[in-house]
Amino acid sequence: MTASSGLLSGTRGQTPESLRTLSEYLELSLDKGMCVIMMRDGTDLCSVYVGDPAGEADDLTRHGSISVAVANEILVLTQVGPNRMTVGDQTYRFFRSFTHIDNIGAVIFVPA
């Protein structure tokens, strides 16, 4: 996996589980034509939504949750701004940013 920062992530060329998880949500967001939104849910979990972060919070569709450890690893292995990663034979390009939705911090992954 190569991020746009030029850093190689993972060991022995294997993609970390956290980035495989992100790639599944990116695939879903591409199918829906929306963004992936990750918001912390308490101390142990982050909810993952697909939708338009600029719209109403009620319009976001929840598609599961991931552990805070996985969410933190995603944040470490990606960067704010443009990113590129390859999982298997698929390359994903996305833009990572941050916003607030209903006064809760949210990380946004916009497919590019």
C-alpha positions in Angstrom: 0.0 0.0 0.0 1.4 3.4 -0.9 -0.2 6.5 0.4 0.3 9.8 -1.4 2.7 10.8 1.2 5.1 8.3 -0.4 5.3 6.2 2.8 5.0 2.5 2.5 2.6 1.0 5.0 2.2 -2.5 6.2 4.8 -5.3 6.6 6.2 -7.3 3.8 3.9 -5.7 1.3 0.7 -6.8 3.0 -2.1 -4.3 3.3 -3.1 -3.6 6.9 -6.6 -4.7 8.0 -7.5 -1.2 8.7 -6.9 -0.1 5.1 -8.8 -3.1 3.8 -11.7 -2.0 6.0 -11.5 1.5 4.7 -11.4 0.2 1.1 -14.7 -1.7 1.7 -16.4 1.5 2.8 -14.9 3.4 -0.1 -16.3 0.9 -2.5 -19.7 1.4 -0.9 -19.4 5.2 -1.2 -18.4 4.9 -4.8 -21.6 2.7 -5.5 -23.7 5.4 -3.7 -21.9 8.4 -5.1 -21.4 9.7 -1.6 -18.7 10.2 1.1 -17.5 7.9 3.9 -18.0 9.6 7.3 -16.4 8.2 10.5 -17.7 9.5 13.8 -16.7 8.4 17.3 -19.4 6.6 19.2 -18.3 6.6 22.9 -14.9 5.4 24.0 -14.6 2.1 22.0 -16.4 2.5 18.7 -16.6 4.7 15.6 -19.7 4.6 13.5 -19.2 4.7 9.8 -21.8 6.5 7.6 -22.2 7.0 3.9 -23.8 10.3 2.8 -23.3 14.0 2.3 -21.7 15.6 5.3 -23.0 19.0 4.2 -26.6 17.8 4.4 -28.7 16.9 7.4 -27.3 14.4 9.9 -30.6 12.4 9.7 -29.8 11.8 6.0 -26.6 9.9 6.7 -26.9 6.2 6.4 -25.1 4.2 9.0 -23.2 1.2 7.6 -21.6 -0.3 10.7 -19.0 0.5 13.2 -15.3 -0.1 13.7 -13.1 -0.1 16.8 -11.3 3.1 17.8 -8.0 1.2 17.4 -8.9 0.5 13.7 -10.1 4.1 13.2 -6.9 5.4 14.7 -4.8 3.2 12.5 -6.7 4.5 9.4 -5.9 8.1 10.5 -2.2 7.2 11.0 -1.9 5.5 7.6 -3.8 8.3 5.6 -3.3 12.0 5.6 -5.4 15.1 5.5 -5.8 16.1 1.8 -5.3 13.8 -1.2 -4.5 10.1 -0.7 -3.9 7.1 -2.9 -3.8 3.6 -1.7 -3.8 0.2 -3.4 -5.6 -2.8 -1.9 -5.1 -5.9 -3.9 -5.4 -4.9 -7.6 -7.7 -1.9 -6.9 -6.3 1.7 -6.4 -8.4 4.1 -4.4 -8.0 7.9 -4.6 -9.7 10.0 -2.0 -9.5 13.2 -0.1 -9.5 13.2 3.7 -10.9 16.1 5.7 -12.5 16.9 9.0 -15.8 18.6 9.9 -18.4 18.7 12.7 -21.8 17.1 12.3 -24.3 17.9 15.1 -21.3 19.2 17.2 -19.4 15.8 16.9 -16.1 15.6 15.1 -16.2 13.7 11.9 -13.5 12.5 9.5 -14.6 12.6 5.9 -13.3 10.5 3.0 -14.3 11.8 -0.4 -13.6 9.5 -3.3 -11.7 11.3 -6.0 
